[in-house]
Amino acid sequence: MSSSRRLFFALPLPDALQQQVIRWRADAFSSEAGRPVAAANLHLTLAFLGEVSAQKEQALARLADRIAQPGFSLRLDDLGHWPRPGVVWLGTRRAPRGLLQLAELLRSQAARSGCYQSPMPFHPHITLLRAATQPVAIPPTTPGWVFNAETFALYQSVFENGRTRYHQLEQWPLAPQENR
Ligand code: 3AM
């Protein structure tokens, strides 16, 4: 049996924000629009790693130990629909520099460790609905919550009993925010 696991780095959503998002989402989208992502699975992906061996996982986690990036805040004021992957997402019109730097660092460490990185530009987003392949009515505005990112985490994606679940394997603090 292979010991590799399907992994990614992401920002976890604080519990209170998870709850706000799912309450708002229930009103904002019709039930036919797509399959809602479970509250506990809401996250903002920083770097997708793919199938990773135990040895490479350890190496990437030890590199993450040395990251000393400051935390940052982002306003969740953008919404969109990508019909091809069938994703409805919540994002930001102005990605803070700290977010872009953290993603770039994790992606370049992943690439140097041999994890294929998509050439598509990084578009920070929180997936709200999946299997949204038909046209979706996107609300014109979002509640514009502010997401204070204070940690980032390594997740394993597990497909079991017909459902994908994300298990948080390890979490790292971001340094106190600058300019607050
Ligand atoms: O929920 P989001 O969209 O942020 O889309 C997958 C999900 O991100 C993404 O990794 C996250 C956890 O599964 N993902 C899956 N396969 C991918 C790939 N081949 C991928 N991202 C880039 N390349």
Backbone and ligand atoms as CSV (ligand in chain L), in Angstrom:
chain,resi,resn,atom,element,x,y,z
A,1,MET,N,N,0.849,-1.203,0.000
A,1,MET,CA,C,0.000,0.000,0.000
A,1,MET,C,C,0.883,1.252,0.000
A,2,SER,N,N,0.519,2.220,-0.794
A,2,SER,CA,C,1.316,3.445,-0.852
A,2,SER,C,C,1.082,4.269,0.406
A,3,SER,N,N,2.145,4.944,0.883
A,3,SER,CA,C,1.967,5.776,2.077
A,3,SER,C,C,1.803,7.236,1.687
A,4,SER,N,N,1.588,7.493,0.395
A,4,SER,CA,C,1.438,8.901,0.017
A,4,SER,C,C,0.038,9.394,0.372
A,5,ARG,N,N,-0.051,10.698,0.590
A,5,ARG,CA,C,-1.335,11.292,0.949
A,5,ARG,C,C,-1.566,12.508,0.056
A,6,ARG,N,N,-2.843,12.823,-0.144
A,6,ARG,CA,C,-3.210,13.979,-0.974
A,6,ARG,C,C,-3.276,15.193,-0.048
A,7,LEU,N,N,-2.406,16.164,-0.303
A,7,LEU,CA,C,-2.211,17.240,0.662
A,7,LEU,C,C,-2.335,18.626,0.047
A,8,PHE,N,N,-2.623,19.589,0.912
A,8,PHE,CA,C,-2.552,20.997,0.486
A,8,PHE,C,C,-2.368,21.880,1.704
A,9,PHE,N,N,-1.763,23.046,1.488
A,9,PHE,CA,C,-1.678,24.070,2.518
A,9,PHE,C,C,-2.843,25.032,2.305
A,10,ALA,N,N,-3.443,25.465,3.424
A,10,ALA,CA,C,-4.576,26.397,3.310
A,10,ALA,C,C,-4.693,27.232,4.573
A,11,LEU,N,N,-5.464,28.291,4.464
A,11,LEU,CA,C,-5.859,29.079,5.632
A,11,LEU,C,C,-7.165,28.492,6.148
A,12,PRO,N,N,-7.204,28.084,7.429
A,12,PRO,CA,C,-8.490,27.656,7.995
A,12,PRO,C,C,-9.360,28.872,8.279
A,13,LEU,N,N,-10.674,28.715,8.191
A,13,LEU,CA,C,-11.561,29.822,8.575
A,13,LEU,C,C,-11.855,29.717,10.064
A,14,PRO,N,N,-11.777,30.814,10.812
A,14,PRO,CA,C,-12.184,30.761,12.218
A,14,PRO,C,C,-13.626,30.242,12.313
A,15,ASP,N,N,-13.922,29.524,13.410
A,15,ASP,CA,C,-15.252,28.900,13.546
A,15,ASP,C,C,-16.393,29.894,13.368
A,16,ALA,N,N,-16.253,31.099,13.945
A,16,ALA,CA,C,-17.347,32.078,13.870
A,16,ALA,C,C,-17.587,32.486,12.418
A,17,LEU,N,N,-16.513,32.624,11.650
A,17,LEU,CA,C,-16.648,32.999,10.239
A,17,LEU,C,C,-17.270,31.845,9.434
A,18,GLN,N,N,-16.880,30.623,9.755
A,18,GLN,CA,C,-17.502,29.454,9.094
A,18,GLN,C,C,-19.021,29.523,9.247
A,19,GLN,N,N,-19.453,29.809,10.479
A,19,GLN,CA,C,-20.895,29.821,10.754
A,19,GLN,C,C,-21.592,30.975,10.034
A,20,GLN,N,N,-20.932,32.146,10.009
A,20,GLN,CA,C,-21.516,33.290,9.291
A,20,GLN,C,C,-21.658,32.953,7.807
A,21,VAL,N,N,-20.617,32.337,7.255
A,21,VAL,CA,C,-20.637,32.028,5.818
A,21,VAL,C,C,-21.757,31.045,5.501
A,22,ILE,N,N,-21.895,29.999,6.298
A,22,ILE,CA,C,-22.907,29.006,5.909
A,22,ILE,C,C,-24.337,29.542,6.104
A,23,ARG,N,N,-24.522,30.405,7.109
A,23,ARG,CA,C,-25.867,30.980,7.292
A,23,ARG,C,C,-26.228,31.879,6.115
A,24,TRP,N,N,-25.262,32.734,5.733
A,24,TRP,CA,C,-25.503,33.636,4.600
A,24,TRP,C,C,-25.698,32.834,3.300
A,25,ARG,N,N,-24.861,31.808,3.115
A,25,ARG,CA,C,-24.909,31.024,1.875
A,25,ARG,C,C,-26.274,30.374,1.661
A,26,ALA,N,N,-26.901,29.947,2.750
A,26,ALA,CA,C,-28.197,29.271,2.634
A,26,ALA,C,C,-29.245,30.201,2.009
A,27,ASP,N,N,-29.128,31.507,2.254
A,27,ASP,CA,C,-30.077,32.475,1.670
A,27,ASP,C,C,-29.603,32.975,0.318
A,28,ALA,N,N,-28.309,33.027,0.130
A,28,ALA,CA,C,-27.753,33.690,-1.055
A,28,ALA,C,C,-27.846,32.839,-2.323
A,29,PHE,N,N,-27.920,31.514,-2.181
A,29,PHE,CA,C,-27.929,30.636,-3.356
A,29,PHE,C,C,-29.081,29.652,-3.280
A,30,SER,N,N,-29.653,29.349,-4.444
A,30,SER,CA,C,-30.728,28.365,-4.455
A,30,SER,C,C,-30.114,26.979,-4.257
A,31,SER,N,N,-30.939,26.057,-3.799
A,31,SER,CA,C,-30.410,24.717,-3.497
A,31,SER,C,C,-29.979,23.990,-4.771
A,32,GLU,N,N,-30.466,24.466,-5.949
A,32,GLU,CA,C,-30.040,23.811,-7.199
A,32,GLU,C,C,-28.702,24.332,-7.702
A,33,ALA,N,N,-28.200,25.405,-7.100
A,33,ALA,CA,C,-26.996,26.049,-7.643
A,33,ALA,C,C,-25.774,25.138,-7.595
A,34,GLY,N,N,-25.667,24.330,-6.570
A,34,GLY,CA,C,-24.509,23.448,-6.433
A,34,GLY,C,C,-24.541,22.779,-5.078
A,35,ARG,N,N,-23.502,21.995,-4.810
A,35,ARG,CA,C,-23.428,21.233,-3.553
A,35,ARG,C,C,-22.633,22.042,-2.533
A,36,PRO,N,N,-23.252,22.441,-1.417
A,36,PRO,CA,C,-22.536,23.265,-0.444
A,36,PRO,C,C,-21.366,22.513,0.192
A,37,VAL,N,N,-20.254,23.209,0.325
A,37,VAL,CA,C,-19.098,22.650,1.035
A,37,VAL,C,C,-19.418,22.675,2.528
A,38,ALA,N,N,-19.142,21.573,3.215
A,38,ALA,CA,C,-19.425,21.494,4.665
A,38,ALA,C,C,-18.663,22.591,5.406
A,39,ALA,N,N,-19.272,23.116,6.468
A,39,ALA,CA,C,-18.659,24.215,7.225
A,39,ALA,C,C,-17.212,23.895,7.599
A,40,ALA,N,N,-16.992,22.685,8.092
A,40,ALA,CA,C,-15.645,22.328,8.571
A,40,ALA,C,C,-14.638,22.233,7.430
A,41,ASN,N,N,-15.139,22.129,6.202
A,41,ASN,CA,C,-14.230,22.007,5.048
A,41,ASN,C,C,-13.906,23.360,4.407
A,42,LEU,N,N,-14.526,24.441,4.894
A,42,LEU,CA,C,-14.267,25.750,4.273
A,42,LEU,C,C,-12.823,26.166,4.547
A,43,HIS,N,N,-12.140,26.602,3.526
A,43,HIS,CA,C,-10.716,26.958,3.653
A,43,HIS,C,C,-10.332,27.823,2.463
A,44,LEU,N,N,-9.181,28.440,2.563
A,44,LEU,CA,C,-8.628,29.174,1.418
A,44,LEU,C,C,-7.299,28.495,1.059
A,45,THR,N,N,-7.280,27.831,-0.078
A,45,THR,CA,C,-6.079,27.074,-0.471
A,45,THR,C,C,-4.928,28.021,-0.786
A,46,LEU,N,N,-3.760,27.684,-0.233
A,46,LEU,CA,C,-2.543,28.456,-0.505
A,46,LEU,C,C,-1.668,27.730,-1.527
A,47,ALA,N,N,-1.535,26.426,-1.365
A,47,ALA,CA,C,-0.705,25.636,-2.283
A,47,ALA,C,C,-1.220,24.211,-2.296
A,48,PHE,N,N,-1.536,23.720,-3.487
A,48,PHE,CA,C,-1.976,22.333,-3.635
A,48,PHE,C,C,-0.732,21.492,-3.893
A,49,LEU,N,N,-0.592,20.395,-3.157
A,49,LEU,CA,C,0.639,19.598,-3.240
A,49,LEU,C,C,0.456,18.304,-4.027
A,50,GLY,N,N,-0.781,17.800,-4.125
A,50,GLY,CA,C,-1.022,16.523,-4.802
A,50,GLY,C,C,-0.670,15.355,-3.896
A,51,GLU,N,N,-0.406,14.200,-4.524
A,51,GLU,CA,C,-0.054,12.984,-3.759
A,51,GLU,C,C,1.399,13.104,-3.322
A,52,VAL,N,N,1.618,13.065,-2.026
A,52,VAL,CA,C,2.941,13.336,-1.482
A,52,VAL,C,C,3.383,12.167,-0.600
A,53,SER,N,N,4.628,11.728,-0.765
A,53,SER,CA,C,5.166,10.640,0.072
A,53,SER,C,C,5.351,11.148,1.499
A,54,ALA,N,N,5.454,10.199,2.444
A,54,ALA,CA,C,5.642,10.572,3.854
A,54,ALA,C,C,6.933,11.370,4.019
A,55,GLN,N,N,7.941,10.990,3.279
A,55,GLN,CA,C,9.238,11.679,3.403
A,55,GLN,C,C,9.134,13.125,2.915
A,56,LYS,N,N,8.487,13.298,1.786
A,56,LYS,CA,C,8.333,14.662,1.237
A,56,LYS,C,C,7.416,15.498,2.133
A,57,GLU,N,N,6.401,14.852,2.677
A,57,GLU,CA,C,5.491,15.557,3.601
A,57,GLU,C,C,6.281,16.108,4.796
A,58,GLN,N,N,7.163,15.281,5.345
A,58,GLN,CA,C,7.983,15.728,6.483
A,58,GLN,C,C,8.869,16.898,6.078
A,59,ALA,N,N,9.474,16.797,4.909
A,59,ALA,CA,C,10.376,17.856,4.443
A,59,ALA,C,C,9.601,19.171,4.282
A,60,LEU,N,N,8.389,19.086,3.719
A,60,LEU,CA,C,7.588,20.305,3.506
A,60,LEU,C,C,7.111,20.886,4.841
A,61,ALA,N,N,6.785,20.015,5.779
A,61,ALA,CA,C,6.339,20.499,7.094
A,61,ALA,C,C,7.497,21.191,7.816
A,62,ARG,N,N,8.709,20.650,7.699
A,62,ARG,CA,C,9.858,21.274,8.380
A,62,ARG,C,C,10.219,22.610,7.712
A,63,LEU,N,N,9.991,22.730,6.411
A,63,LEU,CA,C,10.190,24.037,5.758
A,63,LEU,C,C,9.145,25.030,6.276
A,64,ALA,N,N,7.930,24.543,6.452
A,64,ALA,CA,C,6.857,25.422,6.947
A,64,ALA,C,C,7.170,25.916,8.364
A,65,ASP,N,N,7.880,25.091,9.166
A,65,ASP,CA,C,8.259,25.516,10.525
A,65,ASP,C,C,9.038,26.821,10.498
A,66,ARG,N,N,9.754,27.048,9.402
A,66,ARG,CA,C,10.671,28.193,9.370
A,66,ARG,C,C,10.015,29.439,8.788
A,67,ILE,N,N,8.758,29.336,8.411
A,67,ILE,CA,C,8.073,30.509,7.844
A,67,ILE,C,C,7.734,31.475,8.986
A,68,ALA,N,N,8.125,32.722,8.804
A,68,ALA,CA,C,7.889,33.732,9.859
A,68,ALA,C,C,7.127,34.915,9.274
A,69,GLN,N,N,6.104,34.617,8.478
A,69,GLN,CA,C,5.314,35.672,7.833
A,69,GLN,C,C,4.342,36.294,8.835
A,70,PRO,N,N,4.055,37.573,8.691
A,70,PRO,CA,C,3.021,38.163,9.550
A,70,PRO,C,C,1.617,37.741,9.101
A,71,GLY,N,N,0.690,37.755,10.052
A,71,GLY,CA,C,-0.706,37.542,9.706
A,71,GLY,C,C,-1.225,38.727,8.892
A,72,PHE,N,N,-2.457,38.620,8.422
A,72,PHE,CA,C,-3.021,39.674,7.573
A,72,PHE,C,C,-4.545,39.558,7.625
A,73,SER,N,N,-5.192,40.607,7.134
A,73,SER,CA,C,-6.657,40.603,7.076
A,73,SER,C,C,-7.094,40.743,5.635
A,74,LEU,N,N,-8.130,40.019,5.280
A,74,LEU,CA,C,-8.677,40.240,3.941
A,74,LEU,C,C,-10.174,40.425,4.033
A,75,ARG,N,N,-10.659,41.311,3.195
A,75,ARG,CA,C,-12.092,41.574,3.161
A,75,ARG,C,C,-12.706,40.630,2.131
A,76,LEU,N,N,-13.705,39.864,2.568
A,76,LEU,CA,C,-14.344,38.899,1.658
A,76,LEU,C,C,-15.457,39.628,0.914
A,77,ASP,N,N,-15.060,40.334,-0.148
A,77,ASP,CA,C,-15.978,41.233,-0.841
A,77,ASP,C,C,-16.089,40.897,-2.322
A,78,ASP,N,N,-15.772,39.658,-2.683
A,78,ASP,CA,C,-15.872,39.271,-4.093
A,78,ASP,C,C,-16.507,37.879,-4.168
A,79,LEU,N,N,-17.276,37.679,-5.227
A,79,LEU,CA,C,-17.952,36.398,-5.423
A,79,LEU,C,C,-17.823,36.027,-6.883
A,80,GLY,N,N,-17.738,34.756,-7.166
A,80,GLY,CA,C,-17.668,34.380,-8.567
A,80,GLY,C,C,-18.058,32.938,-8.794
A,81,HIS,N,N,-18.170,32.609,-10.088
A,81,HIS,CA,C,-18.549,31.260,-10.505
A,81,HIS,C,C,-17.594,30.828,-11.599
A,82,TRP,N,N,-16.944,29.698,-11.395
A,82,TRP,CA,C,-16.118,29.099,-12.448
A,82,TRP,C,C,-16.873,27.870,-12.943
A,83,PRO,N,N,-17.532,27.991,-14.103
A,83,PRO,CA,C,-18.399,26.886,-14.539
A,83,PRO,C,C,-17.640,25.593,-14.850
A,84,ARG,N,N,-16.387,25.710,-15.324
A,84,ARG,CA,C,-15.716,24.470,-15.760
A,84,ARG,C,C,-15.382,23.547,-14.587
A,85,PRO,N,N,-14.720,24.059,-13.533
A,85,PRO,CA,C,-14.595,23.157,-12.368
A,85,PRO,C,C,-15.890,23.081,-11.560
A,86,GLY,N,N,-16.896,23.930,-11.913
A,86,GLY,CA,C,-18.174,23.901,-11.200
A,86,GLY,C,C,-18.069,24.419,-9.779
A,87,VAL,N,N,-17.392,25.561,-9.639
A,87,VAL,CA,C,-17.125,26.108,-8.310
A,87,VAL,C,C,-17.722,27.514,-8.179
A,88,VAL,N,N,-18.439,27.743,-7.083
A,88,VAL,CA,C,-18.851,29.100,-6.696
A,88,VAL,C,C,-17.996,29.477,-5.497
A,89,TRP,N,N,-17.400,30.659,-5.559
A,89,TRP,CA,C,-16.394,31.016,-4.545
A,89,TRP,C,C,-16.626,32.404,-3.969
A,90,LEU,N,N,-16.014,32.564,-2.793
A,90,LEU,CA,C,-15.986,33.842,-2.084
A,90,LEU,C,C,-14.518,34.258,-2.039
A,91,GLY,N,N,-14.265,35.511,-2.409
A,91,GLY,CA,C,-12.869,35.948,-2.459
A,91,GLY,C,C,-12.730,37.395,-2.070
A,92,THR,N,N,-11.663,38.003,-2.544
A,92,THR,CA,C,-11.383,39.384,-2.178
A,92,THR,C,C,-10.974,40.176,-3.412
A,93,ARG,N,N,-11.388,41.437,-3.442
A,93,ARG,CA,C,-11.007,42.289,-4.577
A,93,ARG,C,C,-9.585,42.776,-4.442
A,94,ARG,N,N,-9.083,42.794,-3.190
A,94,ARG,CA,C,-7.712,43.288,-2.970
A,94,ARG,C,C,-6.970,42.320,-2.073
A,95,ALA,N,N,-6.229,41.410,-2.686
A,95,ALA,CA,C,-5.501,40.423,-1.875
A,95,ALA,C,C,-4.367,41.130,-1.145
A,96,PRO,N,N,-4.277,41.003,0.179
A,96,PRO,CA,C,-3.191,41.663,0.897
A,96,PRO,C,C,-1.843,41.037,0.535
A,97,ARG,N,N,-0.812,41.877,0.628
A,97,ARG,CA,C,0.524,41.424,0.257
A,97,ARG,C,C,0.959,40.197,1.067
A,98,GLY,N,N,0.581,40.184,2.355
A,98,GLY,CA,C,0.965,39.056,3.224
A,98,GLY,C,C,0.412,37.730,2.705
A,99,LEU,N,N,-0.795,37.770,2.178
A,99,LEU,CA,C,-1.414,36.552,1.632
A,99,LEU,C,C,-0.655,36.103,0.390
A,100,LEU,N,N,-0.369,37.043,-0.492
A,100,LEU,CA,C,0.320,36.692,-1.751
A,100,LEU,C,C,1.721,36.158,-1.448
A,101,GLN,N,N,2.390,36.778,-0.461
A,101,GLN,CA,C,3.753,36.328,-0.117
A,101,GLN,C,C,3.734,34.931,0.493
A,102,LEU,N,N,2.759,34.684,1.365
A,102,LEU,CA,C,2.686,33.361,2.001
A,102,LEU,C,C,2.423,32.277,0.949
A,103,ALA,N,N,1.468,32.551,0.052
A,103,ALA,CA,C,1.161,31.568,-0.990
A,103,ALA,C,C,2.376,31.343,-1.895
A,104,GLU,N,N,3.052,32.431,-2.235
A,104,GLU,CA,C,4.217,32.318,-3.123
A,104,GLU,C,C,5.326,31.480,-2.470
A,105,LEU,N,N,5.524,31.714,-1.178
A,105,LEU,CA,C,6.558,30.972,-0.447
A,105,LEU,C,C,6.218,29.478,-0.420
A,106,LEU,N,N,4.985,29.148,-0.056
A,106,LEU,CA,C,4.595,27.734,0.021
A,106,LEU,C,C,4.625,27.081,-1.352
A,107,ARG,N,N,4.217,27.828,-2.375
A,107,ARG,CA,C,4.221,27.269,-3.728
A,107,ARG,C,C,5.633,27.053,-4.242
A,108,SER,N,N,6.538,27.981,-3.921
A,108,SER,CA,C,7.898,27.782,-4.438
A,108,SER,C,C,8.592,26.664,-3.659
A,109,GLN,N,N,8.315,26.533,-2.366
A,109,GLN,CA,C,8.884,25.400,-1.620
A,109,GLN,C,C,8.330,24.078,-2.164
A,110,ALA,N,N,7.028,24.081,-2.486
A,110,ALA,CA,C,6.412,22.866,-3.043
A,110,ALA,C,C,7.042,22.522,-4.391
A,111,ALA,N,N,7.199,23.530,-5.231
A,111,ALA,CA,C,7.769,23.281,-6.578
A,111,ALA,C,C,9.195,22.747,-6.448
A,112,ARG,N,N,9.986,23.352,-5.538
A,112,ARG,CA,C,11.377,22.894,-5.373
A,112,ARG,C,C,11.424,21.480,-4.806
A,113,SER,N,N,10.363,21.088,-4.090
A,113,SER,CA,C,10.319,19.724,-3.548
A,113,SER,C,C,9.712,18.738,-4.547
A,114,GLY,N,N,9.410,19.221,-5.740
A,114,GLY,CA,C,8.932,18.326,-6.791
A,114,GLY,C,C,7.422,18.189,-6.866
A,115,CYS,N,N,6.666,19.078,-6.209
A,115,CYS,CA,C,5.201,19.044,-6.318
A,115,CYS,C,C,4.812,19.957,-7.479
A,116,TYR,N,N,4.138,19.395,-8.458
A,116,TYR,CA,C,3.743,20.192,-9.627
A,116,TYR,C,C,2.875,21.372,-9.177
A,117,GLN,N,N,3.191,22.557,-9.678
A,117,GLN,CA,C,2.395,23.746,-9.380
A,117,GLN,C,C,1.771,24.275,-10.675
A,118,SER,N,N,0.480,24.499,-10.629
A,118,SER,CA,C,-0.227,24.982,-11.816
A,118,SER,C,C,0.356,26.329,-12.263
A,119,PRO,N,N,0.512,26.525,-13.584
A,119,PRO,CA,C,0.983,27.829,-14.050
A,119,PRO,C,C,-0.085,28.923,-13.976
A,120,MET,N,N,-1.318,28.523,-13.639
A,120,MET,CA,C,-2.397,29.522,-13.514
A,120,MET,C,C,-2.063,30.473,-12.366
A,121,PRO,N,N,-2.345,31.785,-12.537
A,121,PRO,CA,C,-2.068,32.699,-11.433
A,121,PRO,C,C,-2.868,32.322,-10.185
A,122,PHE,N,N,-2.292,32.639,-9.030
A,122,PHE,CA,C,-2.974,32.349,-7.755
A,122,PHE,C,C,-4.188,33.260,-7.630
A,123,HIS,N,N,-5.339,32.670,-7.448
A,123,HIS,CA,C,-6.565,33.449,-7.261
A,123,HIS,C,C,-7.165,33.026,-5.927
A,124,PRO,N,N,-6.876,33.794,-4.856
A,124,PRO,CA,C,-7.338,33.345,-3.539
A,124,PRO,C,C,-8.852,33.267,-3.476
A,125,HIS,N,N,-9.357,32.135,-3.009
A,125,HIS,CA,C,-10.811,31.961,-2.943
A,125,HIS,C,C,-11.174,30.904,-1.915
A,126,ILE,N,N,-12.374,31.030,-1.404
A,126,ILE,CA,C,-12.962,30.022,-0.513
A,126,ILE,C,C,-14.079,29.380,-1.308
A,127,THR,N,N,-13.961,28.085,-1.575
A,127,THR,CA,C,-14.999,27.419,-2.353
A,127,THR,C,C,-16.246,27.253,-1.490
A,128,LEU,N,N,-17.374,27.752,-2.024
A,128,LEU,CA,C,-18.651,27.676,-1.293
A,128,LEU,C,C,-19.519,26.528,-1.773
A,129,LEU,N,N,-19.559,26.367,-3.119
A,129,LEU,CA,C,-20.398,25.330,-3.731
A,129,LEU,C,C,-19.558,24.580,-4.745
A,130,ARG,N,N,-19.773,23.287,-4.831
A,130,ARG,CA,C,-19.155,22.475,-5.890
A,130,ARG,C,C,-20.261,21.918,-6.780
A,131,ALA,N,N,-19.862,21.285,-7.879
A,131,ALA,CA,C,-20.812,20.718,-8.846
A,131,ALA,C,C,-21.762,21.797,-9.368
A,132,ALA,N,N,-21.265,23.019,-9.464
A,132,ALA,CA,C,-22.059,24.162,-9.946
A,132,ALA,C,C,-21.708,24.370,-11.417
A,133,THR,N,N,-22.202,23.483,-12.259
A,133,THR,CA,C,-21.810,23.545,-13.664
A,133,THR,C,C,-22.829,24.280,-14.536
A,134,GLN,N,N,-24.015,24.526,-13.997
A,134,GLN,CA,C,-25.042,25.293,-14.724
A,134,GLN,C,C,-24.916,26.771,-14.340
A,135,PRO,N,N,-25.486,27.683,-15.154
A,135,PRO,CA,C,-25.422,29.097,-14.769
A,135,PRO,C,C,-25.980,29.304,-13.350
A,136,VAL,N,N,-25.318,30.173,-12.601
A,136,VAL,CA,C,-25.704,30.427,-11.203
A,136,VAL,C,C,-25.979,31.919,-11.047
A,137,ALA,N,N,-27.070,32.254,-10.364
A,137,ALA,CA,C,-27.342,33.664,-10.047
A,137,ALA,C,C,-26.433,34.060,-8.887
A,138,ILE,N,N,-25.490,34.953,-9.177
A,138,ILE,CA,C,-24.530,35.384,-8.153
A,138,ILE,C,C,-25.062,36.671,-7.520
A,139,PRO,N,N,-25.220,36.710,-6.201
A,139,PRO,CA,C,-25.701,37.948,-5.564
A,139,PRO,C,C,-24.768,39.117,-5.897
A,140,PRO,N,N,-25.317,40.322,-6.072
A,140,PRO,CA,C,-24.487,41.453,-6.487
A,140,PRO,C,C,-23.489,41.905,-5.427
A,141,THR,N,N,-23.762,41.614,-4.169
A,141,THR,CA,C,-22.827,42.050,-3.117
A,141,THR,C,C,-22.611,40.901,-2.140
A,142,THR,N,N,-21.573,41.063,-1.347
A,142,THR,CA,C,-21.313,40.089,-0.285
A,142,THR,C,C,-21.422,40.831,1.041
A,143,PRO,N,N,-21.521,40.098,2.140
A,143,PRO,CA,C,-21.551,40.801,3.431
A,143,PRO,C,C,-20.225,41.496,3.739
A,144,GLY,N,N,-19.175,41.175,3.027
A,144,GLY,CA,C,-17.900,41.892,3.194
A,144,GLY,C,C,-17.206,41.642,4.517
A,145,TRP,N,N,-17.342,40.431,5.037
A,145,TRP,CA,C,-16.670,40.122,6.312
A,145,TRP,C,C,-15.171,40.304,6.165
A,146,VAL,N,N,-14.539,40.602,7.312
A,146,VAL,CA,C,-13.076,40.661,7.339
A,146,VAL,C,C,-12.564,39.360,7.947
A,147,PHE,N,N,-11.670,38.736,7.244
A,147,PHE,CA,C,-11.077,37.461,7.656
A,147,PHE,C,C,-9.671,37.763,8.173
A,148,ASN,N,N,-9.483,37.576,9.478
A,148,ASN,CA,C,-8.156,37.776,10.066
A,148,ASN,C,C,-7.421,36.443,10.045
A,149,ALA,N,N,-6.391,36.374,9.224
A,149,ALA,CA,C,-5.641,35.112,9.107
A,149,ALA,C,C,-4.515,35.134,10.130
A,150,GLU,N,N,-4.589,34.195,11.059
A,150,GLU,CA,C,-3.579,34.123,12.132
A,150,GLU,C,C,-2.799,32.826,12.098
A,151,THR,N,N,-3.271,31.867,11.306
A,151,THR,CA,C,-2.572,30.580,11.194
A,151,THR,C,C,-2.692,30.071,9.752
A,152,PHE,N,N,-1.811,29.161,9.395
A,152,PHE,CA,C,-2.015,28.383,8.174
A,152,PHE,C,C,-1.817,26.920,8.528
A,153,ALA,N,N,-2.294,26.034,7.686
A,153,ALA,CA,C,-2.321,24.620,8.070
A,153,ALA,C,C,-2.063,23.714,6.880
A,154,LEU,N,N,-1.616,22.507,7.214
A,154,LEU,CA,C,-1.455,21.443,6.208
A,154,LEU,C,C,-2.657,20.513,6.335
A,155,TYR,N,N,-3.303,20.243,5.221
A,155,TYR,CA,C,-4.501,19.403,5.213
A,155,TYR,C,C,-4.288,18.164,4.367
A,156,GLN,N,N,-4.968,17.110,4.788
A,156,GLN,CA,C,-5.073,15.922,3.951
A,156,GLN,C,C,-6.493,15.856,3.406
A,157,SER,N,N,-6.599,15.581,2.137
A,157,SER,CA,C,-7.908,15.424,1.503
A,157,SER,C,C,-8.203,13.931,1.430
A,158,VAL,N,N,-9.295,13.513,2.054
A,158,VAL,CA,C,-9.631,12.090,2.121
A,158,VAL,C,C,-11.006,11.894,1.496
A,159,PHE,N,N,-11.091,10.925,0.592
A,159,PHE,CA,C,-12.392,10.608,0.001
A,159,PHE,C,C,-12.894,9.338,0.674
A,160,GLU,N,N,-13.952,9.468,1.489
A,160,GLU,CA,C,-14.480,8.276,2.175
A,160,GLU,C,C,-16.000,8.338,2.215
A,161,ASN,N,N,-16.614,7.192,2.065
A,161,ASN,CA,C,-18.084,7.081,2.053
A,161,ASN,C,C,-18.706,8.088,1.084
A,162,GLY,N,N,-18.075,8.225,-0.085
A,162,GLY,CA,C,-18.634,9.087,-1.121
A,162,GLY,C,C,-18.478,10.570,-0.856
A,163,ARG,N,N,-17.709,10.936,0.181
A,163,ARG,CA,C,-17.556,12.368,0.501
A,163,ARG,C,C,-16.087,12.709,0.682
A,164,THR,N,N,-15.742,13.948,0.327
A,164,THR,CA,C,-14.383,14.415,0.568
A,164,THR,C,C,-14.352,15.095,1.918
A,165,ARG,N,N,-13.361,14.725,2.722
A,165,ARG,CA,C,-13.178,15.404,4.011
A,165,ARG,C,C,-11.748,15.883,4.099
A,166,TYR,N,N,-11.585,17.019,4.741
A,166,TYR,CA,C,-10.241,17.552,4.922
A,166,TYR,C,C,-9.844,17.389,6.378
A,167,HIS,N,N,-8.715,16.738,6.595
A,167,HIS,CA,C,-8.183,16.578,7.960
A,167,HIS,C,C,-7.010,17.515,8.133
A,168,GLN,N,N,-7.089,18.328,9.170
A,168,GLN,CA,C,-5.949,19.202,9.436
A,168,GLN,C,C,-4.849,18.371,10.097
A,169,LEU,N,N,-3.662,18.372,9.498
A,169,LEU,CA,C,-2.562,17.557,10.019
A,169,LEU,C,C,-1.669,18.357,10.953
A,170,GLU,N,N,-1.437,19.618,10.612
A,170,GLU,CA,C,-0.522,20.442,11.395
A,170,GLU,C,C,-0.881,21.899,11.130
A,171,GLN,N,N,-0.662,22.729,12.146
A,171,GLN,CA,C,-1.023,24.146,11.999
A,171,GLN,C,C,0.149,24.997,12.485
A,172,TRP,N,N,0.369,26.118,11.825
A,172,TRP,CA,C,1.464,27.017,12.187
A,172,TRP,C,C,0.896,28.419,12.438
A,173,PRO,N,N,1.429,29.122,13.448
A,173,PRO,CA,C,0.961,30.496,13.665
A,173,PRO,C,C,1.627,31.453,12.682
A,174,LEU,N,N,0.907,32.478,12.299
A,174,LEU,CA,C,1.529,33.592,11.583
A,174,LEU,C,C,1.961,34.596,12.654
A,175,ALA,N,N,2.951,35.400,12.348
A,175,ALA,CA,C,3.436,36.374,13.331
A,175,ALA,C,C,2.359,37.447,13.532
A,176,PRO,N,N,2.417,38.205,14.631
A,176,PRO,CA,C,1.412,39.265,14.842
A,176,PRO,C,C,1.338,40.190,13.625
A,177,GLN,N,N,0.120,40.664,13.352
A,177,GLN,CA,C,-0.089,41.501,12.157
A,177,GLN,C,C,0.670,42.796,12.232
A,178,GLU,N,N,1.145,43.237,11.064
A,178,GLU,CA,C,1.764,44.557,10.961
A,178,GLU,C,C,0.660,45.589,10.684
A,179,ASN,N,N,0.925,46.858,10.975
A,179,ASN,CA,C,0.007,47.972,10.624
A,179,ASN,C,C,-1.393,47.779,11.174
A,180,ARG,N,N,-1.511,47.354,12.400
A,180,ARG,CA,C,-2.872,47.214,12.917
A,180,ARG,C,C,-3.272,48.324,13.809
L,1,3AM,O1,O,-11.311,24.270,-2.533
L,1,3AM,P1,P,-10.301,24.852,-3.466
L,1,3AM,O2,O,-10.843,25.064,-4.836
L,1,3AM,O3,O,-9.594,26.017,-2.931
L,1,3AM,O4,O,-9.645,22.638,-5.924
L,1,3AM,C1,C,-9.000,21.886,-4.923
L,1,3AM,C2,C,-9.208,22.436,-3.542
L,1,3AM,O5,O,-9.114,23.825,-3.601
L,1,3AM,C3,C,-7.525,22.055,-5.084
L,1,3AM,O6,O,-6.988,21.763,-3.814
L,1,3AM,C4,C,-7.952,22.001,-2.808
L,1,3AM,C5,C,-8.146,20.780,-1.953
L,1,3AM,O7,O,-8.553,19.717,-2.739
L,1,3AM,N1,N,-6.993,21.149,-6.094
L,1,3AM,C6,C,-7.352,19.871,-6.304
L,1,3AM,N2,N,-6.642,19.378,-7.344
L,1,3AM,C7,C,-5.834,20.368,-7.783
L,1,3AM,C8,C,-4.848,20.491,-8.813
L,1,3AM,N3,N,-4.552,19.453,-9.593
L,1,3AM,C9,C,-6.074,21.515,-6.985
L,1,3AM,N4,N,-5.418,22.669,-7.165
L,1,3AM,C10,C,-4.507,22.712,-8.165
L,1,3AM,N5,N,-4.227,21.666,-8.957
